[in-house]
Amino acid sequence: NRSKQLFEEAQRYLPGGVDSPVRAFKVVGGTPIFIRRGQGPSLHDEDGNEFIDYLGSWGPLILGHAHPRVVKAVQKMVEGGSSFGAPTEMETTMAKLICEAMPSIELVRFVSSGTEAAMSAIRLARAFTGRNKVVKFAGCYHGHSDGLLAKAGPGMATLGIPSSPGVPAALTSDTLVIPYNNPEAVEQIFKDFASDVAAVIVEPIAGNMGVVLPQHGFLEQIRSLTLRYGALLIFDEVITGFRVAYGGAQSLYNIYPDLTCLGKIVGGGFPVGAYGGRRDIMEMMAPLGPVYQAGTLAGNPVAMTAGIETLSILKELKVYEELDQKSSRLVKGIVEAACKARRDIQLNRAGSMFTIFFTKEPVTDYATATKSDTEVYAKFFHKMLSLGVYFPPAQFEAAFISLAHTDKDI
Ligand SMILES: *Cc1c(COP(=O)(O)O)cnc(C)c1O
């Protein structure tokens, strides 16, 4: 079929035929489906097949594909030019929307990806504290910048070991990796490194080892220890911002970080990232302060327009209740079906994001997530695909529901 031909051709020019590794279906087997267009809750491939889309472009598409209001606003904007390299009103409008939604953000800087947002937030935290060490949690993903591409070794707190060749150990040696939802490990890391820790970066609801919720007290503890030891707390809300609530996970748990990273939904389907937080910290960014970070297409007016329109829609309607109901109904159906089939699953869900793990024990961190039977997941994925339902082509990812999904889709 056409997807196979296109994939073969793509591999002649692109490494592995893709621009982001997980798109290649390597972990679930088979060859990727080439998409021609998206409409509402549906993906249409190059062979004329239609799928109900629970991938949602990995998170941004909370309104579904090609929302008429977003399309119209973007069309109107792009006719007047697509990039100026000079300030536009759209950036201020967008910044205002973000600061109003998340009161912990007093100043915000736009970049072009979540990777840039996390990388820059770390640079700023180090500059502000004059310290170097960064604590991250195993299974949390903060983009592919060198220093954050570290994972846990076996056992307790480890010095960061690079997860990729090409990342010198020296560049991850200041990254300390500890298990998620583990208060003893957090306590210990501050005992061991006390005044060397510049920041703790965390996904307040994890989405990148599959969905894993913070256990009671976990975020509270990180907040209080960072305050006690003078380290900054960075919430990576690239997935959860405007997804689990309009104000992000921080508004759900009522715990406020010093800096927040955003991406995905804030771009309305275009490449946008953002980081922001306390005014006194953000004022260290150039041109106000000495910390350098820049971007040719940062705050791109077309992307800002898509973001403004998306956030405006999310703000206007009672969308989060609706998303939660849809999501709860879908998840209930999946659990019932698994029960009938006598299949052990764990279904972790936070609002409209969820993951099906094929394992008996509750999934609370990276170690328990990796107990999931990924071969069963691969079978599940392909069976669903053949039935016209598109789930993430990898186990350790979140599936997403959008406002465009109808009761019939669910
Ligand atoms: C997707 C993601 C990133 C990276 O964003 P990109 O736009 O892919 O660079 C960072 N942090 C989290 C939590 C993410 O889910």
The ligand as an ORCA input file, in Angstrom:
! r2SCAN-3c Opt
* xyz 0 1
  C       7.098     16.650     24.861
  C       7.770     17.008     26.113
  C       8.943     17.780     26.144
  C       9.697     18.147     24.894
  O       8.953     18.971     24.044
  P       9.371     19.027     22.491
  O       8.461     20.092     21.943
  O       9.117     17.664     21.945
  O      10.786     19.415     22.431
  C       9.446     18.192     27.368
  N       8.836     17.845     28.513
  C       7.723     17.097     28.530
  C       7.075     16.771     29.838
  C       7.159     16.637     27.333
  O       6.092     15.849     27.364
*
